Amino acid sequence: MRQNLLPLAIVERFKLKLDYVNADDENSQRTVRPLGLEYWGEIWTLTTWCELRSDFRVFRLDRILNCGVLDEVFAVEHGEIFEDYWKLVNEKNKDW
Protein backbone atom coordinates (compact mmCIF):
# COMPACT_ATOMS: atom_id res chain seq x y z
CA MET A 1 0.00 0.00 0.00
CA ARG A 2 1.48 3.34 -1.01
CA GLN A 3 2.18 5.54 1.99
CA ASN A 4 0.17 8.56 0.80
CA LEU A 5 -2.73 6.58 -0.64
CA LEU A 6 -5.06 6.70 2.36
CA PRO A 7 -4.71 10.38 3.34
CA LEU A 8 -5.19 11.37 -0.30
CA ALA A 9 -8.27 9.16 -0.66
CA ILE A 10 -9.72 10.64 2.55
CA VAL A 11 -9.15 14.25 1.50
CA GLU A 12 -10.26 13.76 -2.11
CA ARG A 13 -13.15 11.43 -1.08
CA PHE A 14 -12.22 8.53 -3.38
CA LYS A 15 -13.81 5.19 -2.60
CA LEU A 16 -11.47 2.29 -1.85
CA LYS A 17 -11.64 -1.42 -2.60
CA LEU A 18 -10.13 -3.40 0.29
CA ASP A 19 -9.08 -7.02 0.60
CA TYR A 20 -9.14 -7.58 4.33
CA VAL A 21 -8.46 -10.42 6.75
CA ASN A 22 -10.12 -10.22 10.16
CA ALA A 23 -8.95 -11.52 13.55
CA ASP A 24 -10.50 -14.93 12.77
CA ASP A 25 -8.42 -15.15 9.57
CA GLU A 26 -11.50 -14.69 7.36
CA ASN A 27 -11.02 -12.78 4.11
CA SER A 28 -13.48 -10.27 2.71
CA GLN A 29 -13.64 -7.63 0.02
CA ARG A 30 -15.16 -4.28 0.84
CA THR A 31 -15.91 -1.09 -1.00
CA VAL A 32 -15.54 1.69 1.54
CA ARG A 33 -15.62 5.44 1.91
CA PRO A 34 -12.45 6.32 3.85
CA LEU A 35 -13.16 8.83 6.61
CA GLY A 36 -10.15 8.97 8.94
CA LEU A 37 -6.96 7.39 10.20
CA GLU A 38 -6.28 6.76 13.87
CA TYR A 39 -3.14 5.62 15.68
CA TRP A 40 -3.68 3.50 18.80
CA GLY A 41 -0.15 3.24 20.19
CA GLU A 42 0.92 0.20 18.22
CA ILE A 43 -1.62 -0.05 15.41
CA TRP A 44 -3.16 2.21 12.80
CA THR A 45 -6.82 1.93 11.87
CA LEU A 46 -8.90 3.26 9.01
CA THR A 47 -12.42 4.40 9.87
CA THR A 48 -14.79 4.00 6.94
CA TRP A 49 -18.37 3.91 5.80
CA CYS A 50 -18.69 0.33 4.52
CA GLU A 51 -21.02 -0.06 1.55
CA LEU A 52 -21.47 -3.80 2.19
CA ARG A 53 -22.71 -3.26 5.76
CA SER A 54 -24.21 0.23 5.27
CA ASP A 55 -22.54 1.23 8.51
CA PHE A 56 -19.30 2.48 9.98
CA ARG A 57 -16.46 -0.03 10.07
CA VAL A 58 -12.91 0.27 11.38
CA PHE A 59 -10.15 -1.70 9.66
CA ARG A 60 -6.68 -2.35 11.03
CA LEU A 61 -4.10 -1.30 8.45
CA ASP A 62 -1.94 -4.34 9.20
CA ARG A 63 -4.84 -6.58 8.13
CA ILE A 64 -5.49 -4.89 4.78
CA LEU A 65 -4.03 -7.24 2.18
CA ASN A 66 -4.69 -5.03 -0.85
CA CYS A 67 -6.07 -1.55 -1.26
CA GLY A 68 -7.08 0.08 -4.50
CA VAL A 69 -8.39 3.56 -5.17
CA LEU A 70 -11.56 3.51 -7.24
CA ASP A 71 -12.29 6.16 -9.84
CA GLU A 72 -15.39 7.09 -7.87
CA VAL A 73 -15.78 10.11 -5.59
CA PHE A 74 -18.31 9.80 -2.78
CA ALA A 75 -20.65 12.53 -1.63
CA VAL A 76 -20.63 13.82 1.92
CA GLU A 77 -23.85 12.42 3.38
CA HIS A 78 -25.35 13.30 6.75
CA GLY A 79 -24.97 10.41 9.18
CA GLU A 80 -22.10 8.82 7.23
CA ILE A 81 -19.16 11.12 7.98
CA PHE A 82 -16.24 10.97 10.42
CA GLU A 83 -17.86 13.38 12.87
CA ASP A 84 -20.99 11.21 12.95
CA TYR A 85 -18.84 8.17 13.75
CA TRP A 86 -17.25 9.94 16.72
CA LYS A 87 -20.64 11.12 17.96
CA LEU A 88 -21.75 7.47 18.03
CA VAL A 89 -18.56 6.41 19.82
CA ASN A 90 -18.98 9.15 22.42
CA GLU A 91 -22.65 8.27 22.90
CA LYS A 92 -21.81 4.59 23.46
CA ASN A 93 -19.05 5.48 25.93
CA LYS A 94 -21.03 8.11 27.83
CA ASP A 95 -21.57 5.80 30.80
CA TRP A 96 -17.90 4.84 31.12
Residue, then its C-alpha position, 0 to 999 in steps of 0.5 A: m500500500r502506497q504511503n500517501l494513498l489513504p490520506l489522499a483518498i480521505v481528503e479527495r473522497f475517493k472510494l477504496k476497494l479493500d481485501y481484508v483479513n479479520a482476527d478470525d483469519e476470514n477474508s473479505q472484500r469491501t468497498v468503503r468510503p475512507l473517513g479517517l486514520e487513527y493511531w492507537g499506540e501500536i496499530w493504525t486503523l482506518t475508519t470507513w463507511c462500509e457499503l457492504r454493511s451500510d454502517f461504519r467499520v474500522f479496519r486495522l491497516d496491518r490486516i489490509l491485504n490489498c487496497g485500490v483507489l476507485d475512480e469514484v468520488f463519494a458525496v458527503e452524506h449526513g450520518e455517514i461522515f467521520e464526525d458522525y462516527w465519533k458522535l456514536v462512539n462518544e454516545k456509546n461510551k457516555d456511561w464509562 
